[in-house]
Amino acid sequence: EAVVLSGLALALALALPSVALENGLARTPPMGWMSWERFRCNVDCQADPHNCISEQLFFEMADRLAEDGWRELGYEYINIDDCWSAKQRDAAGQLVPDPKRFPSGIKALADYVHARGLKLGIYGDLGIFTCGGYPGTTLENVKQDAQTFAAWGVDMLKLDGCYSSTEEQAKGYPEMARALNATGRPIVYSCSWPAYQGGLPPKVNYTILAEICNLWRNYDDIQDSWESVLSIVDWFFTNQDVLQPAAGPGHWNDPDMLIIGNFGLSFEQSRSQMALWTVMAAPLLMSTDLRTISPSAKEILQNRLMIQINQDPLGIQGRRIVKEKSQIEVFLRPLSRAASALVFFSRRTDMPFRYTTSLAKLHFPEDAVYEVQDVYVGKIVGALRTADNFSVVINPSGVVMWYLRPMALPVQPWHVARQQVPGEGFHPALL
């Protein structure tokens, strides 16, 4: 009888990939810091000790997350990317950190991070080598590496896909989910699987993916440029019919890191990336130097209302709902308690643009009244009926982002709403 039961359990496990993952993790999009975009595979600690991939870098970033107000806002993961390990496995076939750059070992780094109320992420690759040429996790190493990471006290694994075949990926990604689960340690699982298969059906089955991984990279690596951000936005919203339903609590589309605070984005473009990633219900993984970040970049990344919207418990990914000839686009994300986030985004490159519309045109319910809050300015800009026309002024490559809460009050004429915001220069037609 025991044999029959175990056979059935095995059949169930194979038939239901969800058995592999239901780890209860990442119920909202993970938030934290990641080394790759800003620090890449800089391993020259002699020439550049301050910026090379070493335990020192991660100790210092952990201090910044803990001491500069990030942790309290939810930025809790500190994630090591590629190029952390020695060039060879040890005699027992185990992955080991580079002894010169990580002399204390990963367990000590995890302890340091945990002592500051943070969590540690690490990087692996389902192939012969990692993308940077370090030892990969081939199929025969999956179980061992999962156990190694768990023993070190790792809280998240990003598993890349360089130097692996389609068949190895189809076997290895679900296999790692099972192996991580079997360790008994809660480890958030980030897969690069769909990115290596073009990101779209029929090659990518998002139903299965959502049952195997907590988050996944669908598309190209982000670079430090506005052109790169736009290419990601274009791909995600062109394919939103496929991607949007795949996201939800425990399983997220990952458009890659936030590059706010680096070199390639203007102030307006930085605000746009933050707003668009938030509407996408994307993980907020910063990749910048937190030791030297500018006050303006920090203010964007630490916007409390923005983070509240990103972390909304319903976990519904937003969609682009309007694409105008004027190069204005409107994005909508439904939130809990019948609230919504609206992003008005300008692709224009000439001058601020006055865009006029109404909530009715954006398919909001008839006869409703909303309290409107500007997410970046922070102020409540007034009450708005669905039928009322309004205008927003959007800067080139910038956004205006609104948080709309339904009001239980009867419909109020504009002059009443106007009295609620004395001295704000509030104008009925321009919010």
Secondary structure, DSSP 4 states (H G I P E B T S, - for coil): -HHHHHHHHHHHHHH-THHHH-----SS--EEEESHHHHTT---TTT-TTTSSSHHHHHHHHHHHHHSSHHHHT--EEE--SS-B-SS--TTS---B-TTT-TT-HHHHHHHHHHTT-EEEEEEESSSB-TTSSB---GGGHHHHHHHHHHHT--EEEEE-TT--HHHHHHHHHHHHHHHHHTTS--EEEE-HHHHTTTSTTT--HHHHHHH-SEEE-SPPP-SSHHHHHHHHHHHHHTHHHHGGG-BTTBEEE---B-TTSSS--HHHHHHHHHHHHHTT--EEE-S-TTT--HHHHHHHT-HHHHHHHT-TT-PPPEEEEE-TTSEEEEEEE-GGG-EEEEEEE--SSS-EEEEEETTTTTPPTT-EEEEEETTT--EEEEEETT-EEEEEE-TT-EEEEEEEE--SPP--HHHHHHHSTTS--BTTB-
